[in-house]
Every structure is written in C-alpha cells, then in structure tokens.
Amino acid sequence: MLDYKNPEGYSDPTPYHALADKGKKYMPLVYICSPYSGDVETNVERARRYSRLAGDKGAIPIAPHLLFPQFMSEETERDLAMFMDIAVLSHCKELWVFGEPSAGMKQEIAYAERKHMTIKYFKEDT
C-alpha cells in the first residue's frame, strides 16, 4: 500500500484513498493569485475565468479574493484578509499568478517562494 506523507512528514492516507478509487485522478489544490482592488468588477470576472482555467487543467482552484470579500471589508480588514490568504495558500500545492502583481499578490508570491512552492505565471489574457 502506498504510504503518503503530508508536508509535515506524518502519514496521510486520504490522498492514497482518493487516488485508489477507480476513475478518479489526483487534482492538486492551486491558489489563484490575481489582482482584486482597482476595477473590482473586472478583476472578479477575471479571477472567475482563471479559476475555470485551473479546473479545466485538472486542478482544484482556490481563489480567496472571490470568497473573503463576501463577508469582509477590503478597507478595514485588509490585514486579516491577507493573513487568511496566506493560511489558505499554505495548504495549496501550487501558486498560479495572473497579471501584474499587486502589493498583496507580491506577499503571496514571496510566501510561496520561501516555502519552495511551484509558482506558475500566466499572461493576463489567458
């Protein structure tokens, strides 16, 4: 039996069982890193498109900037939102970067670099 270890080195049978199910394939969690502030409406639509692209490429997209603004204020809770973003990012396999990095995106990229995560850069019109 395959003994999968999580990043901390502990045995984690869940990925094994997910892979062992016939007809199922492994789908990594990928963090969608794209601009939010500025033209929010356009940036949200782009983040949705980028998330769809990730799903079409066999990944599970995680885009906190589509979720957290539903219940948090960008103006008053930005530091808390960035803390939560990094917490979510720490559970992802890869960071996918779209567009010109904003200040928040640069923090996410720097974290991923420190953790030696796979980082993929895409053109904004992808």
For each residue, the residues with C-beta under 8 A, 3 or more apart:
1: 16
2: 16 19 20
3: 11 13 16
4: 11 12 13 14 15 16
5: 9 10 11 12
6: 9 10 11 12
7:
8:
9: 5 6
10: 5 6
11: 3 4 5 6
12: 4 5 6 15 16
13: 3 4 16 17
14: 4 17 18
15: 4 12 18 19 26
16: 1 2 3 4 12 13 19 20
17: 13 14 20 21
18: 14 15 21 24 26
19: 2 15 16 24 25 26
20: 2 16 17
21: 17 18 24
22:
23:
24: 18 19 21
25: 19 58
26: 15 18 19
27: 58 59 60
28: 59 60 92 93 94
29: 59 60 62 91 92 93 94
30: 54 59 60 61 62 92 93 94 95 96
31: 62 63 64 88 89 92 94 95 96 108 112
32: 47 50 51 54 61 62 63 65 96 98
33: 95 96 97 98 101 105 108 109
34: 43 46 47 50 63 65 97 98 99 105
35: 38 43 46 99 100 102 105
36: 40 43 44 47 65 69 74 102 104
37: 40 43 74 102 104
38: 35 43 102
39: 42 43
40: 36 37 43 44 69
41: 44 45
42: 39 45 46
43: 34 35 36 37 38 39 40 46 47 65
44: 36 40 41 47 48 65 66
45: 41 42 48 49
46: 34 35 42 43 49 50 98 99 124
47: 32 34 36 43 44 50 51 63 65 66 98
48: 44 45 51 52 63 66
49: 45 46 52 53
50: 32 34 46 47 53 54 61 63 96 98 122 126
51: 32 47 48 54 55 61 63 66
52: 48 49 55 56 61
53: 49 50 56 57 122 126
54: 30 32 50 51 57 59 60 61 96
55: 51 52 58 59 60 61
56: 52 53
57: 53 54
58: 25 27 55
59: 27 28 29 30 54 55 94
60: 27 28 29 30 54 55
61: 30 32 50 51 52 54 55 96
62: 29 30 31 32 88 92
63: 31 32 34 47 48 50 51 66 67
64: 31 67 68 81 84 85 88
65: 32 34 36 43 44 47 68 69 85
66: 44 47 48 51 63 69
67: 63 64 70
68: 64 65 71 72 81 84 85
69: 36 40 65 66 72 74
70: 67
71: 68
72: 68 69 77 80 81
73: 76 77
74: 36 37 69 77 78 81
75: 78
76: 73
77: 72 73 74 80 81
78: 74 75 81 82 104
79: 82 83
80: 72 77 83 84
81: 64 68 72 74 77 78 84 85
82: 78 79 85 86 104 107
83: 79 80 86 87
84: 64 68 80 81 87 88
85: 64 65 68 81 82 88 89 104 107 108
86: 82 83 89 90 107 108 111
87: 83 84 90 91
88: 31 62 64 84 85 91 92
89: 31 85 86 92 95 108 111 112
90: 86 87 111 115
91: 29 87 88
92: 28 29 30 31 62 88 89 95 117
93: 28 29 30 117 118
94: 28 29 30 31 59 117 118 119 120
95: 30 31 33 89 92 108 109 112 117 118 119 120
96: 30 31 32 33 50 54 61 119 120 122
97: 33 34 101 105 109 119 120 121 122
98: 32 33 34 46 47 50 122 123 124 126
99: 34 35 46 124
100: 35 124
101: 33 97 105 106 109
102: 35 36 37 38 105 106
103: 106 107
104: 36 37 78 82 85 107 108
105: 33 34 35 97 101 102 108 109
106: 101 102 103 109 110
107: 82 85 86 103 104 110 111
108: 31 33 85 86 89 95 104 105 111 112
109: 33 95 97 101 105 106 112 113 119
110: 106 107 113 114
111: 86 89 90 107 108 114 115
112: 31 89 95 108 109 115 117 119
113: 109 110 116 117 119
114: 110 111
115: 90 111 112
116: 113
117: 92 93 94 95 112 113
118: 93 94 95
119: 94 95 96 97 109 112 113
120: 94 95 96 97
121: 97
122: 50 53 96 97 98 126
123: 98 126
124: 46 98 99 100
125:
126: 50 53 98 122 123
